[in-house]
Amino acid sequence: MENTAPKRLLSLDIFRGLTVAGMIVVNSPGSDDTYAWAAHAHWHGCTFADLVFPSFLVIMGTSLVISLSRRRERGDSVGRLLSQIFRRSLIIFGLGLIASAVFFGLSPIHYLRIPGVLQRIAVCYFACSLLYLFTSLEVQIGTLAALLLGYWALMMRVPVPGYGRGNLTPAGNLASYLDRRVLGTHMLTGIEDPEGILSTLPAIATSLLGVVAGQWIVSSRPKRRKATLLLAAGLFCAAVGRLWAVTFPLNKQIWTSSFALLTGGIALIGLGACYAFLDENRGWKSCVGRPLEVLGRNPLIAFFASGLFYGLQTFVPISPGKLNLKLWITERFFGAWLSPPDASLAYALAYAALCTGALAILYRKKIFVKI
């Protein structure tokens, strides 16, 4: 199938922006009084907040296909593409280590958290880029299935010392056990890490869903056919993931195969819907679409800036031992007329709007940070 990589895909930018907006809202509550859907599931289960990271991975997989396809059409050699892949992976991983050092209180190097969101994105990007460059679509789909089935077999069949086999508790599952053995003190907690080593395998499978979607998008198929494929694949993956959850529960912390399929399928449905309706209906862009595009064009700045300034508010005291700036803003502007969960959500929405406004300045000046 002939490739026709688009120069700029508005629907992908807007879907990325929607995901960034979701990230800011769920990561920036005004207080601990939050709705269940806006917080990650404590262990088994899946909430709205749990959809954000898988959506990023699907978007990343789709984006790398479009980018590498465009560079191939431009005549870039395999060596030059590999150089870009290595460089980008290392930079993203390094930025993740910096984020771990800054966002987690500048801990001593002995306790620096090595896994993380950006670190996982870097590993998934590296693996998926190589698979896209050197294997066929059929091999990529087979790899996706093998990763999910292999991870299920490891988690359910390999015994963990002291816990037995098939134990999916925080301490007793194989992924957490391996993280403790390999990472030691370089974890989020002393028991497990949500971006650990073994659980990155099904996260790569989630990213491969985006790689498959990207190849459909850059193909010469009619647009309606592409959108239909995205929506149908999303529905199929989500349904299989939900059924699989009966025996292999949905769990973001250890990224179970059922979680990978359900959340990846939902992301494909969102991407398919945006692709079907937005690129040709650009009049919609000026109202709701433009703010989302603003967020989607600078996701790296959005990630760092929103996390940094949100964290700084917790260090600005208003009254000794009671209020910090974030809690004061929530109580002062929203707490008097809203319930605690509504006030917390209102703060998060206002903060997301403030971040969008700041990024709009960069958007107008055509400043887009790329790696």
Buried (B, 14 or more C-beta within 10 A) or exposed (E): EEBEBBEEBBBBBBBBBBBBBBBBBBBBBBBEBBBEEBBBBEBBBBBBBBBBBBBBBBBBBBBBBBBBBBBBEEEBEEEEBBEBBEEBBEEBBEBBBEBBBEBBEEEEEEEBBBBBBBBBBBBBBBBBBBBBBEEEBEEBBEBBEEBBEBBBEBBBEEEBEEBEEBBBEBBBBBBBBBBBEEBEEBBBEEBBBBBBBBBBBBBBBBBBBBBBBBBBBBBEBEEEEBBBBBBEBBBEBBEBBBEBBEEBBBBBBBBBBBBBBBBBBBBBBBBBBBBBEBBEEEEBBEEEBBBBBBBBBBBBBBBBBBBEBBBEBEEEEBEEEEBBBBBBBBBEBBBEEBEBBBBBBBBBBBBBEBBBEBBBEBBEEEEEEEE
